[in-house]
């Protein structure tokens, strides 16, 4: 029960942190004033770092299972764009 | 600072204040000590971001 509560708390914070990444990214690209842009850019990097910390903690506990793309699908995608190089 | 930038700064300050409160509350509620430490660190980081954005005003 305690672990379930911890998981729900982390899930909520991960969603909120992802939303904050979005806000900081828009703050950066919409700011022309150098010091404002720099502050949002640094805030974006810091927020991405926090998002990764939460994700890594959840993944370590098996709370965030992720799948790997099949090698055949990767090859197909690579082939699709091969003539761009 | 443009009016649009000011709106973004205000929005970000509100979110940082909210996130600091959430992380502090979560640190109290979480059972796992490692997660508690992460949330405590994150509460501090949100305060730091808030301070840097507030300095723009």
Backbone of each chain as nested JSON, in Angstrom:
{
  "chains": [
    {"id": "A", "residues": [
      {"number": 1, "name": "UNK", "atoms": {"N": [0.835, -1.206, 0.0], "CA": [0.0, 0.0, 0.0], "C": [0.873, 1.261, 0.0]}},
      {"number": 2, "name": "UNK", "atoms": {"N": [1.923, 1.227, 0.862], "CA": [2.829, 2.36, 0.938], "C": [3.548, 2.576, -0.384]}},
      {"number": 3, "name": "UNK", "atoms": {"N": [3.967, 1.454, -1.013], "CA": [4.658, 1.539, -2.302], "C": [3.712, 2.074, -3.373]}},
      {"number": 4, "name": "UNK", "atoms": {"N": [2.457, 1.653, -3.308], "CA": [1.467, 2.144, -4.267], "C": [1.284, 3.658, -4.13]}},
      {"number": 5, "name": "UNK", "atoms": {"N": [1.267, 4.134, -2.892], "CA": [1.151, 5.588, -2.671], "C": [2.368, 6.329, -3.219]}},
      {"number": 6, "name": "UNK", "atoms": {"N": [3.555, 5.75, -2.987], "CA": [4.791, 6.362, -3.497], "C": [4.749, 6.437, -5.022]}},
      {"number": 7, "name": "UNK", "atoms": {"N": [4.287, 5.359, -5.629], "CA": [4.22, 5.319, -7.096], "C": [3.276, 6.398, -7.632]}},
      {"number": 8, "name": "UNK", "atoms": {"N": [2.114, 6.526, -6.998], "CA": [1.141, 7.537, -7.453], "C": [1.689, 8.947, -7.275]}},
      {"number": 9, "name": "UNK", "atoms": {"N": [2.393, 9.168, -6.175], "CA": [2.993, 10.487, -5.936], "C": [4.02, 10.807, -7.015]}},
      {"number": 10, "name": "UNK", "atoms": {"N": [4.866, 9.81, -7.345], "CA": [5.897, 10.022, -8.378], "C": [5.266, 10.241, -9.75]}},
      {"number": 11, "name": "UNK", "atoms": {"N": [4.219, 9.491, -10.038], "CA": [3.547, 9.656, -11.337], "C": [2.981, 11.07, -11.484]}},
      {"number": 12, "name": "UNK", "atoms": {"N": [2.369, 11.55, -10.413], "CA": [1.804, 12.904, -10.445], "C": [2.896, 13.946, -10.66]}},
      {"number": 13, "name": "UNK", "atoms": {"N": [4.004, 13.793, -9.922], "CA": [5.094, 14.77, -10.043], "C": [5.77, 14.69, -11.406]}},
      {"number": 14, "name": "UNK", "atoms": {"N": [5.848, 13.474, -11.971], "CA": [6.451, 13.338, -13.302], "C": [5.598, 14.076, -14.339]}},
      {"number": 15, "name": "UNK", "atoms": {"N": [4.288, 13.908, -14.262], "CA": [3.395, 14.591, -15.21], "C": [3.522, 16.114, -15.053]}},
      {"number": 16, "name": "UNK", "atoms": {"N": [3.542, 16.576, -13.803], "CA": [3.633, 18.024, -13.575], "C": [4.977, 18.567, -14.039]}},
      {"number": 17, "name": "UNK", "atoms": {"N": [6.038, 17.778, -13.861], "CA": [7.374, 18.232, -14.281], "C": [7.482, 18.273, -15.796]}},
      {"number": 18, "name": "UNK", "atoms": {"N": [6.856, 17.307, -16.472], "CA": [6.832, 17.344, -17.937], "C": [6.12, 18.611, -18.426]}},
      {"number": 19, "name": "UNK", "atoms": {"N": [5.019, 18.956, -17.774], "CA": [4.294, 20.169, -18.136], "C": [5.149, 21.416, -17.921]}},
      {"number": 20, "name": "UNK", "atoms": {"N": [5.951, 21.388, -16.856], "CA": [6.835, 22.523, -16.571], "C": [7.938, 22.631, -17.632]}},
      {"number": 21, "name": "UNK", "atoms": {"N": [8.436, 21.48, -18.113], "CA": [9.43, 21.484, -19.209], "C": [8.838, 22.21, -20.419]}},
      {"number": 22, "name": "UNK", "atoms": {"N": [7.587, 21.922, -20.696], "CA": [6.902, 22.533, -21.834], "C": [6.826, 24.058, -21.652]}},
      {"number": 23, "name": "UNK", "atoms": {"N": [6.469, 24.486, -20.467], "CA": [6.378, 25.923, -20.183], "C": [7.735, 26.602, -20.336]}},
      {"number": 24, "name": "UNK", "atoms": {"N": [8.79, 25.977, -19.796], "CA": [10.13, 26.581, -19.872], "C": [10.64, 26.617, -21.312]}},
      {"number": 25, "name": "UNK", "atoms": {"N": [10.301, 25.601, -22.092], "CA": [10.717, 25.587, -23.488], "C": [10.057, 26.734, -24.25]}},
      {"number": 26, "name": "UNK", "atoms": {"N": [8.757, 26.93, -24.022], "CA": [8.063, 28.029, -24.698], "C": [8.559, 29.386, -24.197]}},
      {"number": 27, "name": "UNK", "atoms": {"N": [8.859, 29.473, -22.909], "CA": [9.43, 30.709, -22.38], "C": [10.738, 31.038, -23.072]}},
      {"number": 28, "name": "UNK", "atoms": {"N": [11.529, 30.018, -23.358], "CA": [12.822, 30.216, -24.027], "C": [12.633, 30.676, -25.467]}},
      {"number": 29, "name": "UNK", "atoms": {"N": [11.849, 29.944, -26.243], "CA": [11.746, 30.255, -27.676], "C": [10.93, 31.521, -27.959]}},
      {"number": 30, "name": "UNK", "atoms": {"N": [10.125, 31.95, -26.981], "CA": [9.331, 33.161, -27.179], "C": [10.0, 34.407, -26.601]}},
      {"number": 31, "name": "UNK", "atoms": {"N": [11.198, 34.24, -26.014], "CA": [11.873, 35.387, -25.396], "C": [12.99, 35.905, -26.289]}},
      {"number": 32, "name": "UNK", "atoms": {"N": [12.923, 37.186, -26.6], "CA": [13.966, 37.82, -27.415], "C": [14.987, 38.551, -26.544]}},
      {"number": 33, "name": "UNK", "atoms": {"N": [14.563, 38.982, -25.364], "CA": [15.472, 39.689, -24.458], "C": [16.507, 38.701, -23.92]}},
      {"number": 34, "name": "UNK", "atoms": {"N": [17.811, 38.99, -24.133], "CA": [18.856, 38.002, -23.806], "C": [18.819, 37.433, -22.389]}},
      {"number": 35, "name": "UNK", "atoms": {"N": [18.657, 38.303, -21.381], "CA": [18.705, 37.746, -20.017], "C": [17.457, 36.929, -19.691]}},
      {"number": 36, "name": "UNK", "atoms": {"N": [16.323, 37.301, -20.303], "CA": [15.098, 36.516, -20.077], "C": [15.245, 35.156, -20.75]}},
      {"number": 37, "name": "UNK", "atoms": {"N": [15.731, 35.173, -21.991], "CA": [15.931, 33.909, -22.703], "C": [16.917, 33.005, -21.966]}},
      {"number": 38, "name": "UNK", "atoms": {"N": [17.994, 33.597, -21.475], "CA": [19.009, 32.81, -20.757], "C": [18.429, 32.19, -19.485]}},
      {"number": 39, "name": "UNK", "atoms": {"N": [17.596, 32.96, -18.776], "CA": [17.004, 32.44, -17.532], "C": [16.05, 31.284, -17.831]}},
      {"number": 40, "name": "UNK", "atoms": {"N": [15.237, 31.43, -18.894], "CA": [14.322, 30.338, -19.248], "C": [15.089, 29.12, -19.774]}},
      {"number": 41, "name": "UNK", "atoms": {"N": [16.147, 29.37, -20.539], "CA": [16.938, 28.259, -21.069], "C": [17.573, 27.445, -19.935]}},
      {"number": 42, "name": "UNK", "atoms": {"N": [18.118, 28.159, -18.928], "CA": [18.714, 27.462, -17.783], "C": [17.636, 26.732, -16.986]}},
      {"number": 43, "name": "UNK", "atoms": {"N": [16.476, 27.377, -16.836], "CA": [15.361, 26.748, -16.105], "C": [14.907, 25.481, -16.836]}},
      {"number": 44, "name": "UNK", "atoms": {"N": [14.92, 25.533, -18.175], "CA": [14.55, 24.344, -18.956], "C": [15.534, 23.201, -18.694]}},
      {"number": 45, "name": "UNK", "atoms": {"N": [16.831, 23.513, -18.724], "CA": [17.832, 22.469, -18.462], "C": [17.662, 21.879, -17.058]}},
      {"number": 46, "name": "UNK", "atoms": {"N": [17.44, 22.741, -16.079], "CA": [17.258, 22.272, -14.697], "C": [16.0, 21.41, -14.567]}},
      {"number": 47, "name": "UNK", "atoms": {"N": [14.938, 21.814, -15.266], "CA": [13.669, 21.071, -15.173], "C": [13.779, 19.728, -15.889]}},
      {"number": 48, "name": "UNK", "atoms": {"N": [14.488, 19.714, -17.019], "CA": [14.726, 18.431, -17.705], "C": [15.514, 17.484, -16.812]}},
      {"number": 49, "name": "UNK", "atoms": {"N": [16.471, 18.043, -16.091], "CA": [17.278, 17.235, -15.175], "C": [16.401, 16.613, -14.078]}},
      {"number": 50, "name": "UNK", "atoms": {"N": [15.465, 17.396, -13.557], "CA": [14.56, 16.869, -12.523], "C": [13.632, 15.796, -13.098]}},
      {"number": 51, "name": "UNK", "atoms": {"N": [13.151, 16.046, -14.318], "CA": [12.271, 15.054, -14.961], "C": [12.996, 13.721, -15.103]}},
      {"number": 52, "name": "UNK", "atoms": {"N": [14.292, 13.802, -15.487], "CA": [15.061, 12.567, -15.662], "C": [15.278, 11.848, -14.323]}},
      {"number": 53, "name": "UNK", "atoms": {"N": [15.501, 12.642, -13.27], "CA": [15.686, 12.043, -11.941], "C": [14.443, 11.266, -11.52]}},
      {"number": 54, "name": "UNK", "atoms": {"N": [13.282, 11.866, -11.733], "CA": [12.038, 11.179, -11.34], "C": [11.847, 9.932, -12.198]}},
      {"number": 55, "name": "UNK", "atoms": {"N": [12.047, 10.094, -13.505], "CA": [11.874, 8.945, -14.407], "C": [12.825, 7.81, -14.025]}},
      {"number": 56, "name": "UNK", "atoms": {"N": [14.105, 8.138, -13.824], "CA": [15.098, 7.104, -13.489], "C": [14.721, 6.377, -12.202]}},
      {"number": 57, "name": "UNK", "atoms": {"N": [14.244, 7.143, -11.214], "CA": [13.848, 6.524, -9.932], "C": [12.688, 5.566, -10.146]}},
      {"number": 58, "name": "UNK", "atoms": {"N": [11.734, 5.978, -10.973], "CA": [10.568, 5.124, -11.231], "C": [10.969, 3.891, -12.048]}},
      {"number": 59, "name": "UNK", "atoms": {"N": [11.827, 4.096, -13.042], "CA": [12.269, 2.97, -13.883], "C": [13.049, 1.956, -13.043]}},
      {"number": 60, "name": "UNK", "atoms": {"N": [13.893, 2.451, -12.117], "CA": [14.676, 1.555, -11.247], "C": [13.765, 0.655, -10.422]}},
      {"number": 61, "name": "UNK", "atoms": {"N": [12.599, 1.171, -10.076], "CA": [11.656, 0.401, -9.26], "C": [10.685, -0.423, -10.102]}},
      {"number": 62, "name": "UNK", "atoms": {"N": [10.859, -0.338, -11.426], "CA": [9.971, -1.097, -12.311], "C": [8.596, -0.491, -12.452]}},
      {"number": 63, "name": "UNK", "atoms": {"N": [8.486, 0.801, -12.118], "CA": [7.19, 1.48, -12.189], "C": [6.93, 2.093, -13.554]}},
      {"number": 64, "name": "UNK", "atoms": {"N": [7.941, 2.053, -14.403], "CA": [7.806, 2.715, -15.703], "C": [8.398, 1.82, -16.772]}},
      {"number": 65, "name": "UNK", "atoms": {"N": [7.739, 0.704, -17.084], "CA": [8.298, -0.223, -18.067], "C": [8.383, 0.421, -19.441]}},
      {"number": 66, "name": "UNK", "atoms": {"N": [9.507, 0.193, -20.131], "CA": [9.654, 0.754, -21.478], "C": [10.027, -0.365, -22.447]}},
      {"number": 67, "name": "UNK", "atoms": {"N": [9.525, -0.261, -23.665], "CA": [9.803, -1.274, -24.686], "C": [10.876, -0.765, -25.641]}},
      {"number": 68, "name": "UNK", "atoms": {"N": [11.62, -1.696, -26.235], "CA": [12.624, -1.361, -27.244], "C": [12.02, -1.583, -28.624]}},
      {"number": 69, "name": "UNK", "atoms": {"N": [12.306, -0.696, -29.557], "CA": [11.845, -0.894, -30.932], "C": [12.553, -2.115, -31.525]}},
      {"number": 70, "name": "UNK", "atoms": {"N": [11.833, -2.829, -32.383], "CA": [12.43, -4.005, -33.018], "C": [13.508, -3.565, -34.001]}},
      {"number": 71, "name": "UNK", "atoms": {"N": [14.584, -4.378, -34.084], "CA": [15.711, -4.012, -34.952], "C": [15.276, -3.885, -36.414]}},
      {"number": 72, "name": "UNK", "atoms": {"N": [14.293, -4.697, -36.808], "CA": [13.798, -4.624, -38.186], "C": [13.14, -3.259, -38.454]}},
      {"number": 73, "name": "UNK", "atoms": {"N": [12.384, -2.776, -37.47], "CA": [11.747, -1.459, -37.63], "C": [12.778, -0.34, -37.689]}},
      {"number": 74, "name": "UNK", "atoms": {"N": [13.841, -0.473, -36.887], "CA": [14.921, 0.528, -36.908], "C": [15.595, 0.531, -38.278]}},
      {"number": 75, "name": "UNK", "atoms": {"N": [15.848, -0.679, -38.816], "CA": [16.486, -0.797, -40.133], "C": [15.618, -0.171, -41.223]}},
      {"number": 76, "name": "UNK", "atoms": {"N": [14.315, -0.4, -41.136], "CA": [13.397, 0.163, -42.129], "C": [13.419, 1.692, -42.095]}},
      {"number": 77, "name": "UNK", "atoms": {"N": [13.45, 2.238, -40.897], "CA": [13.48, 3.699, -40.759], "C": [14.808, 4.251, -41.281]}},
      {"number": 78, "name": "UNK", "atoms": {"N": [15.9, 3.541, -40.96], "CA": [17.22, 3.963, -41.431], "C": [17.266, 3.962, -42.958]}},
      {"number": 79, "name": "UNK", "atoms": {"N": [16.706, 2.911, -43.556], "CA": [16.699, 2.778, -45.011], "C": [15.868, 3.9, -45.654]}},
      {"number": 80, "name": "UNK", "atoms": {"N": [14.766, 4.239, -44.992], "CA": [13.862, 5.269, -45.508], "C": [14.572, 6.607, -45.715]}},
      {"number": 81, "name": "UNK", "atoms": {"N": [15.551, 6.898, -44.832], "CA": [16.221, 8.201, -44.903], "C": [17.673, 8.093, -45.379]}},
      {"number": 82, "name": "UNK", "atoms": {"N": [18.06, 6.934, -45.87], "CA": [19.459, 6.694, -46.254], "C": [19.927, 7.647, -47.35]}},
      {"number": 83, "name": "UNK", "atoms": {"N": [19.05, 7.995, -48.281], "CA": [19.466, 8.848, -49.395], "C": [19.599, 10.322, -49.007]}},
      {"number": 84, "name": "UNK", "atoms": {"N": [19.321, 10.656, -47.754], "CA": [19.472, 12.043, -47.282], "C": [20.907, 12.341, -46.868]}},
      {"number": 85, "name": "UNK", "atoms": {"N": [21.722, 11.321, -46.713], "CA": [23.083, 11.533, -46.223], "C": [24.027, 11.959, -47.335]}}
    ]},
    {"id": "B", "residues": [
      {"number": 1, "name": "UNK", "atoms": {"N": [12.192, 43.944, -21.246], "CA": [11.317, 42.768, -21.213], "C": [9.979, 43.121, -21.885]}},
      {"number": 2, "name": "UNK", "atoms": {"N": [9.562, 42.271, -22.804], "CA": [8.313, 42.529, -23.518], "C": [7.109, 42.094, -22.669]}},
      {"number": 3, "name": "UNK", "atoms": {"N": [5.912, 42.588, -23.007], "CA": [4.711, 42.155, -22.258], "C": [4.528, 40.633, -22.317]}},
      {"number": 4, "name": "UNK", "atoms": {"N": [4.837, 40.018, -23.468], "CA": [4.69, 38.557, -23.583], "C": [5.687, 37.843, -22.677]}},
      {"number": 5, "name": "UNK", "atoms": {"N": [6.911, 38.355, -22.634], "CA": [7.914, 37.75, -21.747], "C": [7.483, 37.858, -20.29]}},
      {"number": 6, "name": "UNK", "atoms": {"N": [6.908, 39.008, -19.941], "CA": [6.443, 39.198, -18.556], "C": [5.362, 38.179, -18.201]}},
      {"number": 7, "name": "UNK", "atoms": {"N": [4.469, 37.899, -19.157], "CA": [3.426, 36.9, -18.906], "C": [4.04, 35.521, -18.677]}},
      {"number": 8, "name": "UNK", "atoms": {"N": [5.066, 35.19, -19.474], "CA": [5.736, 33.9, -19.281], "C": [6.442, 33.839, -17.921]}},
      {"number": 9, "name": "UNK", "atoms": {"N": [7.082, 34.944, -17.547], "CA": [7.769, 34.971, -16.244], "C": [6.757, 34.777, -15.118]}},
      {"number": 10, "name": "UNK", "atoms": {"N": [5.631, 35.485, -15.196], "CA": [4.599, 35.358, -14.156], "C": [4.061, 33.924, -14.094]}},
      {"number": 11, "name": "UNK", "atoms": {"N": [3.811, 33.352, -15.267], "CA": [3.31, 31.975, -15.331], "C": [4.321, 31.008, -14.712]}},
      {"number": 12, "name": "UNK", "atoms": {"N": [5.592, 31.198, -15.077], "CA": [6.649, 30.304, -14.569], "C": [6.803, 30.447, -13.056]}},
      {"number": 13, "name": "UNK", "atoms": {"N": [6.719, 31.692, -12.551], "CA": [6.836, 31.901, -11.099], "C": [5.704, 31.179, -10.361]}},
      {"number": 14, "name": "UNK", "atoms": {"N": [4.491, 31.273, -10.899], "CA": [3.361, 30.569, -10.284], "C": [3.602, 29.061, -10.256]}},
      {"number": 15, "name": "UNK", "atoms": {"N": [4.088, 28.527, -11.375], "CA": [4.339, 27.085, -11.446], "C": [5.474, 26.659, -10.511]}},
      {"number": 16, "name": "UNK", "atoms": {"N": [6.517, 27.463, -10.442], "CA": [7.635, 27.104, -9.556], "C": [7.195, 27.109, -8.091]}},
      {"number": 17, "name": "UNK", "atoms": {"N": [6.374, 28.085, -7.739], "CA": [5.846, 28.145, -6.367], "C": [5.021, 26.887, -6.073]}},
      {"number": 18, "name": "UNK", "atoms": {"N": [4.173, 26.531, -7.045], "CA": [3.331, 25.34, -6.899], "C": [4.181, 24.072, -6.782]}},
      {"number": 19, "name": "UNK", "atoms": {"N": [5.198, 23.956, -7.65], "CA": [6.022, 22.743, -7.649], "C": [6.855, 22.614, -6.377]}},
      {"number": 20, "name": "UNK", "atoms": {"N": [7.319, 23.743, -5.855], "CA": [8.072, 23.675, -4.598], "C": [7.166, 23.14, -3.484]}},
      {"number": 21, "name": "UNK", "atoms": {"N": [5.932, 23.642, -3.45], "CA": [4.976, 23.173, -2.438], "C": [4.697, 21.681, -2.612]}},
      {"number": 22, "name": "UNK", "atoms": {"N": [4.492, 21.252, -3.876], "CA": [4.215, 19.83, -4.146], "C": [5.37, 18.942, -3.709]}},
      {"number": 23, "name": "UNK", "atoms": {"N": [6.59, 19.361, -4.046], "CA": [7.76, 18.536, -3.711], "C": [7.975, 18.458, -2.196]}},
      {"number": 24, "name": "UNK", "atoms": {"N": [7.761, 19.576, -1.517], "CA": [7.915, 19.584, -0.052], "C": [6.882, 18.664, 0.596]}},
      {"number": 25, "name": "UNK", "atoms": {"N": [5.643, 18.752, 0.112], "CA": [4.556, 17.91, 0.642], "C": [4.842, 16.438, 0.337]}},
      {"number": 26, "name": "UNK", "atoms": {"N": [5.309, 16.172, -0.888], "CA": [5.608, 14.789, -1.281], "C": [6.741, 14.211, -0.447]}},
      {"number": 27, "name": "UNK", "atoms": {"N": [7.754, 15.036, -0.178], "CA": [8.885, 14.562, 0.635], "C": [8.399, 14.112, 2.013]}},
      {"number": 28, "name": "UNK", "atoms": {"N": [7.393, 14.797, 2.543], "CA": [6.832, 14.413, 3.85], "C": [6.033, 13.119, 3.76]}},
      {"number": 29, "name": "UNK", "atoms": {"N": [5.347, 12.928, 2.628], "CA": [4.417, 11.802, 2.509], "C": [5.055, 10.503, 2.024]}},
      {"number": 30, "name": "UNK", "atoms": {"N": [6.133, 10.622, 1.237], "CA": [6.738, 9.417, 0.66], "C": [7.32, 8.507, 1.734]}},
      {"number": 31, "name": "UNK", "atoms": {"N": [7.201, 7.193, 1.512], "CA": [7.741, 6.238, 2.468], "C": [9.192, 5.874, 2.176]}},
      {"number": 32, "name": "UNK", "atoms": {"N": [9.565, 5.872, 0.903], "CA": [10.917, 5.477, 0.493], "C": [11.913, 6.603, 0.796]}},
      {"number": 33, "name": "UNK", "atoms": {"N": [12.948, 6.328, 1.61], "CA": [13.901, 7.381, 1.991], "C": [14.627, 8.005, 0.796]}},
      {"number": 34, "name": "UNK", "atoms": {"N": [14.963, 7.188, -0.22], "CA": [15.666, 7.721, -1.397], "C": [14.773, 8.701, -2.152]}},
      {"number": 35, "name": "UNK", "atoms": {"N": [13.503, 8.351, -2.278], "CA": [12.565, 9.245, -2.959], "C": [12.346, 10.524, -2.152]}},
      {"number": 36, "name": "UNK", "atoms": {"N": [12.326, 10.376, -0.827], "CA": [12.196, 11.566, 0.036], "C": [13.332, 12.545, -0.232]}},
      {"number": 37, "name": "UNK", "atoms": {"N": [14.565, 12.007, -0.349], "CA": [15.728, 12.869, -0.593], "C": [15.633, 13.562, -1.945]}},
      {"number": 38, "name": "UNK", "atoms": {"N": [15.184, 12.806, -2.953], "CA": [15.045, 13.394, -4.287], "C": [14.044, 14.547, -4.254]}},
      {"number": 39, "name": "UNK", "atoms": {"N": [12.923, 14.338, -3.574], "CA": [11.904, 15.388, -3.518], "C": [12.384, 16.606, -2.737]}},
      {"number": 40, "name": "UNK", "atoms": {"N": [13.155, 16.353, -1.694], "CA": [13.715, 17.481, -0.922], "C": [14.67, 18.296, -1.8]}},
      {"number": 41, "name": "UNK", "atoms": {"N": [15.525, 17.586, -2.565], "CA": [16.436, 18.276, -3.496], "C": [15.649, 19.065, -4.544]}},
      {"number": 42, "name": "UNK", "atoms": {"N": [14.583, 18.438, -5.037], "CA": [13.809, 19.09, -6.084], "C": [13.086, 20.33, -5.553]}},
      {"number": 43, "name": "UNK", "atoms": {"N": [12.639, 20.284, -4.325], "CA": [12.008, 21.472, -3.718], "C": [13.015, 22.622, -3.697]}},
      {"number": 44, "name": "UNK", "atoms": {"N": [14.264, 22.296, -3.364], "CA": [15.321, 23.321, -3.343], "C": [15.591, 23.846, -4.749]}},
      {"number": 45, "name": "UNK", "atoms": {"N": [15.623, 22.929, -5.727], "CA": [15.879, 23.347, -7.106], "C": [14.764, 24.263, -7.631]}},
      {"number": 46, "name": "UNK", "atoms": {"N": [13.529, 23.955, -7.275], "CA": [12.422, 24.812, -7.711], "C": [12.524, 26.196, -7.066]}},
      {"number": 47, "name": "UNK", "atoms": {"N": [12.969, 26.246, -5.816], "CA": [13.171, 27.552, -5.173], "C": [14.273, 28.336, -5.904]}},
      {"number": 48, "name": "UNK", "atoms": {"N": [15.346, 27.631, -6.304], "CA": [16.444, 28.297, -7.023], "C": [15.971, 28.858, -8.363]}},
      {"number": 49, "name": "UNK", "atoms": {"N": [15.181, 28.066, -9.083], "CA": [14.663, 28.545, -10.376], "C": [13.747, 29.745, -10.144]}},
      {"number": 50, "name": "UNK", "atoms": {"N": [12.898, 29.64, -9.122], "CA": [12.011, 30.766, -8.782], "C": [12.834, 32.026, -8.535]}},
      {"number": 51, "name": "UNK", "atoms": {"N": [13.899, 31.902, -7.741], "CA": [14.727, 33.07, -7.398], "C": [15.349, 33.704, -8.641]}},
      {"number": 52, "name": "UNK", "atoms": {"N": [15.838, 32.837, -9.567], "CA": [16.487, 33.358, -10.786], "C": [15.476, 34.069, -11.692]}},
      {"number": 53, "name": "UNK", "atoms": {"N": [14.284, 33.515, -11.789], "CA": [13.253, 34.162, -12.613], "C": [12.771, 35.455, -11.953]}},
      {"number": 54, "name": "UNK", "atoms": {"N": [12.684, 35.446, -10.632], "CA": [12.228, 36.632, -9.903], "C": [13.213, 37.792, -10.07]}},
      {"number": 55, "name": "UNK", "atoms": {"N": [14.507, 37.43, -10.198], "CA": [15.553, 38.463, -10.393], "C": [15.376, 39.231, -11.7]}},
      {"number": 56, "name": "UNK", "atoms": {"N": [14.643, 38.654, -12.631], "CA": [14.411, 39.341, -13.912], "C": [13.513, 40.564, -13.743]}},
      {"number": 57, "name": "UNK", "atoms": {"N": [12.73, 40.603, -12.655], "CA": [11.734, 41.683, -12.475], "C": [12.353, 42.944, -11.857]}}
    ]}
  ]
}
